[in-house]
Amino acid sequence: MKNSNNKAKNLNRLYLLDSIRGMAIIGMIFIHVSYDLPVYFNFIPQYLYSTWYEVFSQCVRITFIFLSGYCAMMGAKTLKRGLIVSAAGLLVTLVSFIARVDPPIIFGVLTLIGASMLFSVPFKKIIKKKNALPVFIVCLLLFVCTLHLCSGYFGFVWHSFFYYPPALFRIRNPYLLYPLAFLGIPGYSFASSDYFPLIPWFFLFMAGFSFYALCGESLKEKKFMRLRIEPLAFLGKYSLYVYLIHQPLILGIMYLIAFLMLFFSTP
């Protein structure tokens, strides 16, 4: 009976979402490898300073977080999943301290998605199809206007509307420094290898959340939503595990290559 239920779930699974998430995961792996190269091989890829790379990295982040919000509204047990992802984010932070990653991973993408899932739980009963469009538009506008919050201002693209007090950047008290950094105002003494503050990314998460309320149910019936592109669909289906495993794996490979290079270069 359990086997037949699993088969039914697989038939109804929206593999296109898995495939898109799989593409985003590959993009994140590429970004992490790009930032690890200077650390372990003193090699700085020139594309790190290019416009296309900045656009690419932002597209990867936007896709991953928007889709996380979309799937959070679609799926059940959002509270449980939020706690699991938050615990995974905490695990990544602890491992980065133990492995002496410099700087450690504080408030990374898993911490953001886990917290966003938890904060979104009450909105499941509030956001319906009839009010989803204005919520979607407002969330997108808030995301765009707070995109540069960590740089000290609210604005639209490059136009600033309001600068908050520079003194907030100079706070060193950890009881204020870390809550502010979590919200999106990182002090000068705060550093993280993978930083995704609640603002602006929670607004993007909620844009995906409300977009499902707006048209998710009707999209479920479309045949293209069951389009399965392997191995992307596999990576997307197990994205949490892939994300947890990929960075230690990359670091291990980097350490091994660096050791072999040093070993064979020694006379």
NUBA-990504 format. One record per residue: residue in one letter; x, y, z of N, C-alpha, C in turn; residue number from 1; chain. Coordinates in steps of 0.1 Angstrom, whole numbers, plus 5000, padded with zeros to 4 digits. Example, Ala and Ser with C-alpha at 12.3 -4.5 7.8 and 13.67 -1.06 7.14 Angstrom:
BEGIN
 resn  nxx  nyy  nzz caxx cayy cazz  cxx  cyy  czz resi chain
    A 5132 4943 5078 5123 4955 5078 5132 4967 5078    1     A
    S 5128 4978 5071 5137 4989 5071 5129 5000 5079    2     A
This chain:
BEGIN
 resn  nxx  nyy  nzz caxx cayy cazz  cxx  cyy  czz resi chain
    M 5008 4988 5000 5000 5000 5000 5009 5013 5000    1     A
    K 5019 5012 5008 5028 5024 5009 5035 5026 4996    2     A
    N 5039 5015 4989 5045 5016 4976 5036 5022 4965    3     A
    S 5023 5019 4966 5014 5024 4956 5012 5039 4959    4     A
    N 5012 5043 4971 5011 5058 4975 5023 5066 4970    5     A
    N 5035 5060 4971 5047 5066 4966 5046 5068 4951    6     A
    K 5041 5058 4944 5040 5059 4929 5030 5069 4925    7     A
    A 5019 5071 4933 5009 5081 4930 5015 5095 4932    8     A
    K 5023 5096 4943 5029 5109 4945 5039 5113 4934    9     A
    N 5046 5103 4929 5056 5105 4919 5049 5110 4906   10     A
    L 5037 5103 4903 5030 5107 4891 5025 5121 4892   11     A
    N 5021 5126 4904 5016 5139 4905 5027 5150 4908   12     A
    R 5039 5146 4910 5050 5155 4913 5052 5165 4902   13     A
    L 5054 5177 4906 5057 5188 4896 5072 5188 4894   14     A
    Y 5077 5180 4884 5091 5179 4882 5097 5191 4877   15     A
    L 5090 5200 4870 5096 5212 4865 5101 5220 4876   16     A
    L 5094 5221 4887 5099 5228 4899 5112 5223 4904   17     A
    D 5113 5209 4904 5125 5203 4908 5137 5206 4899   18     A
    S 5134 5206 4886 5144 5209 4876 5149 5223 4877   19     A
    I 5140 5233 4879 5144 5247 4881 5153 5248 4893   20     A
    R 5148 5242 4904 5156 5242 4917 5170 5236 4915   21     A
    G 5170 5225 4907 5183 5218 4904 5192 5228 4897   22     A
    M 5187 5236 4887 5196 5245 4880 5201 5256 4890   23     A
    A 5192 5260 4899 5197 5270 4909 5208 5264 4918   24     A
    I 5206 5252 4922 5216 5245 4930 5230 5244 4923   25     A
    I 5230 5241 4910 5242 5240 4902 5248 5254 4902   26     A
    G 5240 5264 4900 5245 5278 4900 5251 5282 4913   27     A
    M 5245 5278 4924 5251 5281 4937 5264 5274 4939   28     A
    I 5265 5261 4935 5278 5254 4936 5289 5261 4928   29     A
    F 5285 5266 4916 5295 5273 4908 5299 5286 4915   30     A
    I 5290 5293 4921 5293 5305 4928 5303 5302 4940   31     A
    H 5300 5292 4947 5308 5288 4959 5322 5284 4954   32     A
    V 5323 5276 4944 5336 5272 4938 5344 5285 4934   33     A
    S 5337 5294 4928 5344 5306 4923 5350 5314 4935   34     A
    Y 5343 5314 4946 5348 5322 4958 5359 5314 4966   35     A
    D 5359 5300 4964 5369 5292 4971 5382 5292 4963   36     A
    L 5382 5295 4950 5395 5294 4943 5405 5304 4948   37     A
    P 5401 5317 4951 5412 5326 4956 5417 5322 4969   38     A
    V 5409 5315 4978 5413 5311 4991 5423 5300 4991   39     A
    Y 5421 5290 4983 5429 5278 4983 5440 5278 4972   40     A
    F 5438 5285 4962 5448 5285 4951 5454 5299 4947   41     A
    N 5449 5309 4955 5454 5322 4952 5451 5326 4937   42     A
    F 5440 5321 4932 5436 5324 4918 5423 5331 4918   43     A
    I 5423 5343 4913 5411 5351 4913 5405 5351 4898   44     A
    P 5394 5344 4896 5388 5344 4882 5384 5358 4879   45     A
    Q 5387 5362 4867 5384 5376 4862 5369 5378 4861   46     A
    Y 5362 5368 4859 5347 5370 4857 5340 5374 4870   47     A
    L 5347 5372 4882 5341 5376 4895 5338 5391 4895   48     A
    Y 5345 5399 4886 5343 5414 4886 5335 5418 4874   49     A
    S 5329 5408 4866 5322 5411 4854 5307 5414 4857   50     A
    T 5301 5421 4848 5286 5424 4850 5278 5411 4848   51     A
    W 5282 5402 4839 5274 5390 4836 5274 5381 4848   52     A
    Y 5286 5381 4856 5286 5372 4867 5277 5378 4879   53     A
    E 5277 5391 4880 5268 5397 4890 5254 5394 4887   54     A
    V 5250 5396 4874 5236 5393 4870 5233 5378 4872   55     A
    F 5243 5369 4868 5241 5355 4870 5239 5351 4884   56     A
    S 5247 5356 4893 5246 5353 4908 5233 5358 4914   57     A
    Q 5229 5370 4910 5216 5375 4915 5205 5366 4910   58     A
    C 5205 5362 4897 5194 5354 4891 5193 5340 4899   59     A
    V 5205 5335 4902 5205 5322 4910 5199 5324 4923   60     A
    R 5202 5334 4931 5197 5337 4944 5182 5340 4943   61     A
    I 5178 5348 4934 5164 5352 4932 5155 5339 4929   62     A
    T 5160 5331 4920 5153 5319 4916 5151 5310 4927   63     A
    F 5162 5307 4935 5162 5298 4946 5152 5302 4957   64     A
    I 5152 5315 4960 5144 5320 4972 5130 5322 4968   65     A
    F 5127 5327 4955 5114 5328 4950 5107 5314 4950   66     A
    L 5114 5305 4945 5109 5291 4943 5106 5285 4957   67     A
    S 5115 5288 4967 5113 5283 4980 5100 5288 4986   68     A
    G 5097 5301 4984 5084 5306 4988 5072 5300 4981   69     A
    Y 5074 5298 4969 5063 5292 4961 5060 5278 4966   70     A
    C 5070 5270 4968 5069 5256 4973 5064 5256 4988   71     A
    A 5067 5266 4996 5063 5266 5010 5048 5268 5010   72     A
    M 5042 5276 5001 5028 5278 5001 5021 5266 4995   73     A
    M 5027 5259 4986 5021 5247 4980 5021 5235 4989   74     A
    G 5032 5234 4996 5034 5221 5004 5027 5222 5018   75     A
    A 5026 5210 5024 5020 5209 5037 5032 5209 5047   76     A
    K 5029 5209 5060 5038 5208 5071 5049 5219 5070   77     A
    T 5045 5231 5067 5055 5242 5065 5063 5245 5078   78     A
    L 5056 5244 5090 5062 5246 5103 5073 5236 5105   79     A
    K 5070 5223 5103 5080 5212 5105 5091 5214 5095   80     A
    R 5089 5217 5082 5099 5219 5073 5108 5231 5076   81     A
    G 5101 5241 5081 5109 5253 5085 5119 5250 5096   82     A
    L 5114 5242 5106 5123 5239 5117 5135 5230 5112   83     A
    I 5132 5221 5103 5143 5212 5098 5153 5220 5090   84     A
    V 5148 5229 5081 5158 5238 5074 5165 5247 5083   85     A
    S 5159 5253 5093 5166 5261 5102 5177 5254 5110   86     A
    A 5173 5241 5114 5183 5233 5120 5195 5230 5111   87     A
    A 5192 5228 5098 5203 5226 5088 5211 5238 5087   88     A
    G 5205 5250 5087 5213 5262 5087 5222 5264 5099   89     A
    L 5217 5260 5110 5225 5261 5123 5237 5251 5122   90     A
    L 5234 5239 5116 5245 5229 5115 5256 5235 5105   91     A
    V 5252 5241 5094 5262 5247 5085 5270 5257 5092   92     A
    T 5264 5265 5101 5271 5276 5108 5281 5269 5118   93     A
    L 5277 5259 5125 5285 5252 5135 5297 5246 5128   94     A
    V 5295 5239 5117 5305 5232 5109 5315 5242 5104   95     A
    S 5310 5254 5100 5320 5264 5094 5329 5269 5105   96     A
    F 5324 5270 5118 5332 5274 5129 5342 5263 5132   97     A
    I 5338 5251 5132 5347 5240 5136 5358 5238 5125   98     A
    A 5354 5240 5112 5363 5238 5101 5372 5251 5099   99     A
    R 5369 5261 5108 5376 5274 5107 5376 5281 5094  100     A
    V 5364 5280 5088 5361 5288 5076 5362 5303 5079  101     A
    D 5369 5310 5071 5372 5324 5074 5367 5333 5063  102     A
    P 5356 5341 5066 5348 5341 5078 5338 5330 5078  103     A
    P 5333 5326 5090 5323 5315 5091 5310 5319 5084  104     A
    I 5302 5309 5082 5289 5311 5075 5279 5315 5086  105     A
    I 5274 5327 5086 5264 5332 5096 5253 5338 5088  106     A
    F 5241 5333 5092 5229 5338 5085 5230 5335 5070  107     A
    G 5233 5322 5067 5234 5318 5053 5220 5315 5047  108     A
    V 5220 5310 5035 5207 5308 5027 5197 5299 5034  109     A
    L 5203 5288 5041 5194 5279 5047 5187 5285 5060  110     A
    T 5195 5293 5067 5189 5300 5078 5178 5309 5074  111     A
    L 5181 5316 5063 5170 5325 5057 5158 5318 5053  112     A
    I 5159 5307 5046 5147 5300 5041 5140 5293 5053  113     A
    G 5147 5288 5062 5141 5282 5074 5133 5292 5082  114     A
    A 5139 5304 5084 5132 5314 5092 5120 5320 5084  115     A
    S 5122 5321 5070 5111 5326 5062 5099 5316 5062  116     A
    M 5102 5303 5062 5091 5293 5063 5084 5295 5076  117     A
    L 5091 5296 5087 5084 5298 5100 5076 5310 5101  118     A
    F 5081 5321 5096 5074 5334 5096 5062 5334 5086  119     A
    S 5062 5325 5076 5052 5325 5066 5040 5317 5070  120     A
    V 5041 5309 5081 5030 5300 5085 5017 5307 5087  121     A
    P 5017 5318 5095 5004 5325 5097 4997 5330 5084  122     A
    F 5006 5334 5074 5001 5339 5062 4993 5329 5053  123     A
    K 4995 5316 5056 4988 5306 5048 4973 5308 5049  124     A
    K 4968 5312 5060 4954 5314 5062 4949 5328 5058  125     A
    I 4959 5337 5056 4955 5351 5053 4955 5353 5037  126     A
    I 4966 5348 5031 4967 5351 5016 4959 5340 5009  127     A
    K 4949 5346 5001 4941 5337 4993 4942 5343 4979  128     A
    K 4935 5335 4969 4936 5339 4955 4931 5353 4953  129     A
    K 4920 5357 4961 4914 5370 4958 4922 5382 4963  130     A
    N 4932 5380 4972 4940 5391 4976 4955 5389 4973  131     A
    A 4958 5378 4966 4972 5374 4963 4979 5384 4954  132     A
    L 4972 5390 4944 4978 5399 4934 4984 5411 4941  133     A
    P 4976 5419 4949 4982 5430 4956 4994 5427 4965  134     A
    V 4992 5415 4972 5003 5411 4981 5016 5408 4973  135     A
    F 5014 5401 4962 5025 5398 4953 5032 5411 4948  136     A
    I 5025 5421 4944 5030 5433 4939 5038 5441 4950  137     A
    V 5031 5442 4962 5037 5449 4973 5050 5442 4978  138     A
    C 5050 5429 4978 5062 5421 4982 5074 5423 4972  139     A
    L 5071 5424 4959 5081 5426 4949 5087 5440 4951  140     A
    L 5078 5450 4953 5082 5464 4955 5091 5465 4967  141     A
    L 5087 5459 4978 5095 5459 4990 5108 5453 4988  142     A
    F 5109 5442 4981 5121 5435 4978 5131 5445 4970  143     A
    V 5126 5451 4960 5134 5460 4952 5138 5472 4960  144     A
    C 5129 5478 4968 5133 5490 4975 5142 5487 4987  145     A
    T 5143 5475 4992 5152 5472 5003 5164 5464 4999  146     A
    L 5166 5462 4986 5177 5454 4981 5190 5459 4986  147     A
    H 5191 5472 4988 5204 5478 4992 5204 5482 5007  148     A
    L 5196 5476 5015 5195 5479 5029 5208 5477 5036  149     A
    C 5215 5466 5032 5228 5463 5039 5239 5473 5035  150     A
    S 5236 5481 5024 5245 5492 5021 5242 5505 5027  151     A
    G 5231 5505 5034 5227 5517 5042 5216 5525 5038  152     A
    Y 5209 5521 5027 5198 5529 5023 5186 5521 5017  153     A
    F 5174 5528 5017 5163 5523 5009 5162 5530 4996  154     A
    G 5158 5523 4986 5158 5530 4973 5152 5521 4962  155     A
    F 5151 5526 4950 5146 5518 4939 5158 5517 4929  156     A
    V 5163 5505 4927 5175 5502 4919 5186 5511 4924  157     A
    W 5191 5521 4917 5202 5529 4922 5197 5543 4928  158     A
    H 5184 5545 4928 5179 5558 4934 5176 5556 4949  159     A
    S 5183 5563 4957 5181 5562 4972 5170 5571 4976  160     A
    F 5162 5566 4985 5151 5574 4991 5154 5578 5005  161     A
    F 5161 5569 5012 5163 5572 5027 5176 5565 5031  162     A
    Y 5185 5572 5038 5197 5566 5044 5194 5564 5059  163     A
    Y 5197 5553 5065 5195 5551 5079 5208 5555 5086  164     A
    P 5208 5558 5099 5220 5564 5106 5232 5555 5105  165     A
    P 5243 5561 5101 5256 5553 5100 5261 5547 5113  166     A
    A 5256 5552 5124 5260 5547 5137 5256 5532 5139  167     A
    L 5246 5528 5131 5241 5514 5132 5252 5505 5127  168     A
    F 5260 5509 5118 5271 5501 5113 5283 5500 5123  169     A
    R 5284 5509 5132 5295 5509 5141 5292 5501 5154  170     A
    I 5280 5495 5155 5276 5488 5167 5285 5475 5168  171     A
    R 5291 5473 5180 5299 5461 5182 5293 5451 5192  172     A
    N 5283 5456 5200 5277 5448 5210 5270 5436 5203  173     A
    P 5274 5424 5207 5269 5412 5200 5254 5410 5201  174     A
    Y 5248 5416 5213 5234 5415 5215 5226 5424 5205  175     A
    L 5233 5433 5199 5226 5442 5189 5232 5439 5175  176     A
    L 5245 5436 5174 5251 5433 5162 5245 5422 5154  177     A
    Y 5243 5411 5160 5238 5399 5153 5223 5400 5150  178     A
    P 5214 5405 5159 5200 5407 5155 5199 5417 5143  179     A
    L 5207 5428 5143 5206 5437 5132 5211 5431 5119  180     A
    A 5222 5423 5120 5227 5417 5108 5217 5407 5103  181     A
    F 5210 5400 5111 5200 5390 5107 5189 5398 5100  182     A
    L 5185 5410 5105 5175 5418 5098 5179 5423 5085  183     A
    G 5192 5426 5084 5197 5432 5071 5206 5444 5073  184     A
    I 5210 5447 5085 5219 5459 5088 5232 5453 5094  185     A
    P 5241 5449 5086 5254 5443 5092 5264 5454 5096  186     A
    G 5268 5453 5108 5278 5462 5113 5292 5460 5107  187     A
    Y 5301 5469 5109 5314 5468 5103 5322 5456 5108  188     A
    S 5319 5452 5120 5326 5440 5126 5319 5427 5123  189     A
    F 5308 5427 5115 5301 5415 5111 5307 5410 5098  190     A
    A 5309 5397 5097 5314 5391 5084 5308 5377 5083  191     A
    S 5305 5373 5071 5299 5360 5068 5303 5355 5054  192     A
    S 5306 5343 5052 5310 5337 5039 5297 5335 5030  193     A
    D 5286 5335 5036 5273 5333 5029 5262 5340 5036  194     A
    Y 5259 5353 5032 5251 5361 5040 5238 5364 5032  195     A
    F 5227 5360 5038 5213 5362 5033 5205 5368 5044  196     A
    P 5204 5381 5046 5196 5387 5057 5181 5385 5054  197     A
    L 5173 5387 5065 5159 5386 5063 5153 5396 5054  198     A
    I 5158 5408 5055 5154 5419 5046 5166 5421 5036  199     A
    P 5165 5420 5023 5152 5420 5016 5146 5407 5012  200     A
    W 5154 5396 5015 5150 5383 5009 5137 5377 5014  201     A
    F 5133 5380 5026 5120 5375 5030 5108 5381 5021  202     A
    F 5110 5393 5016 5100 5399 5007 5099 5391 4994  203     A
    L 5111 5387 4989 5111 5378 4977 5105 5365 4980  204     A
    F 5108 5359 4991 5102 5346 4995 5087 5348 4996  205     A
    M 5082 5358 5001 5067 5360 5002 5061 5364 4988  206     A
    A 5069 5369 4979 5064 5371 4966 5061 5357 4959  207     A
    G 5071 5348 4961 5068 5334 4956 5057 5328 4963  208     A
    F 5056 5330 4976 5045 5325 4984 5031 5329 4979  209     A
    S 5030 5342 4976 5017 5348 4972 5015 5344 4957  210     A
    F 5025 5342 4949 5024 5339 4935 5017 5325 4934  211     A
    Y 5021 5316 4943 5014 5303 4943 4999 5305 4946  212     A
    A 4996 5313 4956 4982 5316 4959 4974 5321 4947  213     A
    L 4981 5329 4939 4975 5336 4928 4972 5326 4917  214     A
    C 4982 5318 4913 4979 5309 4901 4985 5295 4903  215     A
    G 4990 5292 4914 4996 5279 4916 4987 5267 4913  216     A
    E 4975 5268 4918 4965 5256 4916 4962 5254 4902  217     A
    S 4961 5265 4894 4958 5263 4880 4970 5258 4872  218     A
    L 4982 5262 4877 4994 5257 4870 4997 5242 4873  219     A
    K 4992 5237 4884 4993 5223 4887 4988 5214 4876  220     A
    E 4977 5219 4869 4971 5211 4859 4978 5211 4846  221     A
    K 4987 5219 4844 4994 5220 4831 5004 5209 4830  222     A
    K 5005 5204 4818 5014 5192 4815 5028 5196 4816  223     A
    F 5032 5208 4812 5046 5212 4813 5052 5212 4827  224     A
    M 5043 5213 4837 5047 5213 4851 5053 5199 4855  225     A
    R 5050 5189 4847 5055 5175 4850 5067 5172 4841  226     A
    L 5072 5182 4834 5084 5180 4826 5096 5177 4835  227     A
    R 5103 5166 4832 5113 5161 4840 5127 5161 4833  228     A
    I 5136 5169 4838 5149 5171 4832 5159 5165 4841  229     A
    E 5164 5153 4838 5175 5147 4847 5189 5152 4842  230     A
    P 5198 5153 4851 5198 5151 4865 5193 5163 4874  231     A
    L 5188 5173 4867 5184 5185 4874 5172 5182 4884  232     A
    A 5163 5174 4879 5151 5171 4888 5156 5163 4900  233     A
    F 5165 5155 4899 5171 5147 4910 5177 5157 4920  234     A
    L 5185 5166 4915 5192 5176 4924 5182 5185 4931  235     A
    G 5172 5189 4924 5161 5197 4929 5153 5190 4940  236     A
    K 5150 5178 4937 5142 5170 4947 5149 5168 4960  237     A
    Y 5162 5167 4960 5170 5165 4972 5179 5177 4974  238     A
    S 5174 5189 4972 5182 5201 4972 5188 5203 4986  239     A
    L 5181 5200 4997 5186 5203 5010 5198 5194 5013  240     A
    Y 5198 5182 5009 5209 5172 5011 5221 5176 5003  241     A
    V 5218 5180 4990 5228 5184 4981 5235 5197 4986  242     A
    Y 5227 5206 4991 5233 5218 4997 5242 5216 5009  243     A
    L 5237 5207 5017 5245 5203 5029 5258 5196 5026  244     A
    I 5258 5188 5016 5269 5180 5012 5279 5187 5004  245     A
    H 5274 5196 4995 5283 5201 4984 5295 5209 4989  246     A
    Q 5293 5218 4999 5304 5226 5004 5315 5219 5011  247     A
    P 5312 5209 5020 5322 5201 5026 5330 5193 5015  248     A
    L 5322 5188 5005 5328 5181 4994 5338 5190 4986  249     A
    I 5333 5202 4983 5342 5211 4975 5354 5214 4983  250     A
    L 5353 5217 4996 5364 5220 5005 5374 5209 5005  251     A
    G 5368 5196 5006 5377 5184 5007 5385 5183 4994  252     A
    I 5378 5185 4983 5385 5184 4970 5396 5195 4969  253     A
    M 5392 5207 4973 5402 5218 4973 5414 5215 4981  254     A
    Y 5412 5210 4993 5423 5207 5002 5432 5196 4996  255     A
    L 5425 5186 4990 5433 5175 4984 5441 5180 4972  256     A
    I 5435 5188 4963 5443 5193 4952 5454 5202 4956  257     A
    A 5452 5210 4966 5462 5219 4971 5474 5211 4977  258     A
    F 5470 5200 4985 5480 5192 4991 5489 5185 4980  259     A
    L 5482 5179 4970 5489 5172 4959 5498 5182 4951  260     A
    M 5493 5194 4949 5502 5204 4942 5514 5207 4950  261     A
    L 5512 5209 4963 5524 5212 4972 5533 5200 4973  262     A
    F 5527 5188 4973 5535 5175 4975 5544 5173 4962  263     A
    F 5538 5175 4950 5546 5172 4938 5555 5184 4934  264     A
    S 5552 5196 4940 5561 5207 4937 5573 5207 4946  265     A
    T 5573 5200 4957 5584 5199 4966 5595 5191 4960  266     A
    P 5607 5196 4959 5619 5188 4954 5623 5176 4963  267     A
